[in-house]
Amino acid sequence: MEGIWTYSFWSDGGTLDLVSWPGWREDLKRLEDPDALRESGAMWEVLERLSQHLLVPVQERLEAMAPSDRLLISPSQALMHVPFAGFRTRAGMLAERVVLSLVTGAGLFEACFDRRPGPISSALLVGVHQHDYRPALPFARDEVKRLERLFEGSARKVRTLLDREATARAVLSAAATYDVVHFACHSLWSPEAAIRPQLALSPEVDRERGEDSGQLTDWRIVGELRLKPGALVNLSACQSARQKEGGAGVRDGLVPAFFRAGAGAVIATLWSIRDAPSPCFQAALYEHLLAGQSPADALALTIRRCIRGELGPALEDPLVWSAFVLHGVG
């Protein structure tokens, strides 16, 4: 038989099941390009089939869980870009039923468990709303300034790098002392064009150090970036959660690169997102974080507010809130 092997464990039991349905290979193939699937209008049709079949083995267990309970999902490559938060259960969206986070394998789970993010006392906020070689992100600046006011108002240490100041060198030299590192900018990755996963920061010309493209690639993150152990990294950028097998048991992508640099949790997006609703979403997220919630709980509470319509009609759209995922124990 062919299909998807699913395994589930909890304190007093577990399951191992082979799940299949007509067209399952095609559904997983379409999820490899979530932007195209979303634009075709078929995203929820595919997700409906996935949720109907993948959740069947654990449906009763899910119904016994409380909204504050944790569900850690370790997806294979085929399921890496699935918005599990948007799965429908008999009692509502999965994001309403449990607190979700993703971990890719036991090794990452152990590493994240050992360096879970602690109380937030400081943040490095990085934003590029006007880039020389990319379309403008008019709300990226608003997002960073709004978050800056939140941190200042709560008497936390905050440093802001905006536009020309938001260079790769500046981030690499400053990030190690902050509990949170937040990026509002473009994210790029095109294997076909030999473009590595990267955050498009501002280019820099320095008389002594020479030029810097501003491309904060996964290779630079792994090789040059040192984060405060357990730091929360928030990638408010399009498709920043994309990953793929890179050989030797290592995944390519920004999320695994930040974990290798010392992050305890990474919030990222599964597909392209409009920047207009982002300041409101991120402000709500940080309100929960600054109130003492863990990253996973803060994201869950923010998404539930979106579902209830409390953050406005733009964020009530499931194709907006379900793009945000948290990697790590959180």
N, C-alpha and C positions, 0 to 999 in steps of 0.2 A: 504494500500500500504506500501511497505518496501523500504528503501533506505537510503540515507544520507541527513539529513536536513542541508541546507546551508543558512546562513543569511549574508547580506552585508548592510553596512550603510555608507553614506557619508553626506555631509553638507545639501543637499537638497533632500534626498530621501533614498531608501533602497529596498531590496528584501528579500523574504523568499521563498525558493524553496526546493522541495524534488527531489533529483537526484538519478537516478538508471540506471543500465545497466546490461546485462547478465554477470553473474560471478563477480559482484561487491564485494560480500563477500569474494570470493577466492582471488581477487586482494588485498584487505585490509589485509587478513591473510598473504599473501606472503610478504607484506611490514613490517610485524612484525620482519622479519629476513632479513634486507637489504643486509647484507654481502652475504648470500646464494643466494638471488635474483640477486645481481650484478654478482656473479661468474657464475650463470647459463646462463647469457647473456640475461635474460628476463626483466631486469630493464626498458629499454626504451619502450618495448611493453606494460608493465603495466602502466608506466607513460603516455604514449600516450592516453590510455583509460581514465585515471583519468583526464588529462588536457582537453580532448575533452568534458567531461561531467561536471566537476566541474566548469569550467570557462564559460560555456554557459550562465548562468544567468547574468554574469557581463561583457561579451565580449565587448559590446558597451562602457561600462563605462571605461574599461581598455584601449580601443583604444583612448579614449579622454584624458587619463592621459599622463603627460610628464615624461621623464626618471628620473627627480628629485623628482617626487611625491612619497609619501609614501603609501605602502600597508601593513597594519598590519593584520596578520593572527592569529586567535585564534583556533588552531586545537583541536579536540577531541582526545582521546587516540588512536582511530583507524587511525587517520591521523598524529599522532605525529612524525612519522619518514619518512614522505613524503618529498622529495627534491623539494619543490615548485619552486625553482629557475630554475629547468630544465623543467618546464612545457612549452609546445610550444603554442604560440598564433599566430594569423594570421600575426603578425608583428615581429615575432622572439621569442626568449626565454623570459620567464617572467622576468628573471633577467636583461634583457636589457630594458624592458619596464618601470619598476618601481623599487623603493628602497624597499626591502623586510625586514621585521622583524617579529618575532613570539612572541606572548604573550598568556599565558595560562589562560584566564579568566579576568574578569573586575578588580578583586582585584589586580592581578599582574600588570595590565596595570596602575592602579592608583598609585601603589607603585613605578613603574619604571618612570612614568611621573614626580613624585615628586623628584626623585633623578637621573635624566638623567646625564650621564657622561659629565663633563665639559672639559676645555682645559687640555691637558696632559703636566705636568711638571716633572713627575717622573715615574719610572717603576721598578718593581721587576721581574727579569727574572730568571726562575727556569728550569733547564735542567738536565736530567739523561740519558746519552747515553749508559752507561754500568751498568747494574743492576745484582746483585748477583743471582737473581732467574728468570730473564726474558731475552728474546733474546735481543741482542744489537740493539740500534738505532743509527747507525753511524752518521746520519746527525742531530741528536738532538743538539749535541754540536755546530756544525756549525751554526745551526739556532740561538741559544742563543748568540753566539759570534758576529754573523752578526748584530743582533738586538742591542747588546751592543754598537757596533760601530756607529750605526745609532743614538742612544740616546746621546752618547758622542759627536758626530759630530754636534748635534743640541743644545748642551749646556743644556741638561736636566739631572736631577739627575737620576742615574741608579745604581742599586745593582744587582749583578749576583751571583746566587747560582748554582754551577755546581757539578754534580756527588756526591762525598762524603759530600760536603757542602749542598747539596740539600736535607735536611732532613725535615720531617714534623714539628719538633719542630722549626727549623729555619724559616720556612714559617709562622707558627702560631705566632711567636714572632715579625716578621718584617712586615707583610703585611699591617697593619693598616695605614701606612703613605704614601702609594703609590697610584697614580692615575690608574696605570695599573699593573695587576699581570698576568704574562705570564708563562704557563707551557708547556714544551716540554718533554714528557715522555710517559710511558705506562698508559693506562686507563683500569681498569678491572671491570667486573661485571658478576657474575654467580649466579643467584637466585637458580639454581638447586644444586649448591655446597655450598650454604649458604655464598657466597662471596658478601659483600656489594659493591655498587658503590664506586670506589676509584681511586686515582692517586697513582701510584707506585713510591714513592720517595725512597731515600736511607735510609737503616737501620742505626741505631746509637746505640753505646754503650757509656754510660756516667757513670763514677764511682759514681757520686753523685745522678744522676736521674735515673740510670738503663737503660735498653734496650728500644729501640723504633723500631717498625717494619718498620717504614717509610710509612705505609699505611695511606694515607690521605683520609679517608672514608667520605661519606656524613654525617654520624653521628658526626664525629670529626669536620667537617666544620661547621655544625650547632651549635655544643656545645662549640667549642673552638676558632674558627676563627672570628676575627673582621676586617672587611674591612673598608677602607675609604669610607664614604657614597657616592654612585654613581660610585664607581670604575668600570673600565672595566676589566673583567676576560677573558683571552683567553686560551682555553683548546686545545692546539695543540697536541691532543692525540686521539687514535682510539676510535670511538663510544662514545665519551664523551657527546654527546647530548641525549643519551638514557634516557627515562623516562617511568614510569608507575604509575598507580594509587596505592597509598600506604595506603588508608583508611583515614577517617576523613577529607576528602577534601585536603589532602596533597599528593603531588607526590614524589616518590622516584627517586633519580638520582642526579648527580653532579650539573646540571644546577639549579634546584630548591634549592639545598643546598647553593650554592653561593649567590643566591638572598636572602635567609634568613640570610646570613651573611652580607648583606648590598650592594651587587653589584648593579650597575645601568644597566649593559648590560653584556651578556655572549656570547662569540663566541665559538662554539663547532662543532663537526663533527658527522654526522649521521651514518657513517660506518667506517670500517678500511681503513686507508689511508697509502700510501707509504711515508716513511719519506724523500726520496730523493728530491722530488719537494717542500717539505714544506718550506725550508729556503727562496727560491725565492718568494713563495706565501706570506709568512709572512712579508718579507722585503718590498714587494710592498704595503701590507696592512698598515704597519707602516709609510711608506713614506706619504701616504694619511692622516693618523691620525696626524702625526707631522706637516703636512701642514695646520692643522686646521679643517679637515673634521670630522664629527661625525662618530661613529663606524658603523652605518648602511650605511651611504654614502661611507665610506672608503671601506667597504666590497663589496658594489655594484660596485664601480669603479674598484676594484681589479678583481672581477669576470668578468667584461666586458673586461678588458685587457686580461684575460685568453681566453675568447671566441674569441677575435680578433687575438689571437696567439702572442701577444706582449711579453708574459712571457715564450715562448718556447713551443715546441710540447707536453711535458709531462703535462703541465698545461692546454693545449687546450682541453684535454680529459674531456668531461662533467662528467664522473664518478669521476673525481678528484675535480673540482671546485664546483660541486653541492653538495658535502658532507658538505661544510662549511655553517653554519647557524648562524644567530644572534637572540638571545632571548632578549627581552626588547624593549623599545621604541627606543633606540639607538640615 
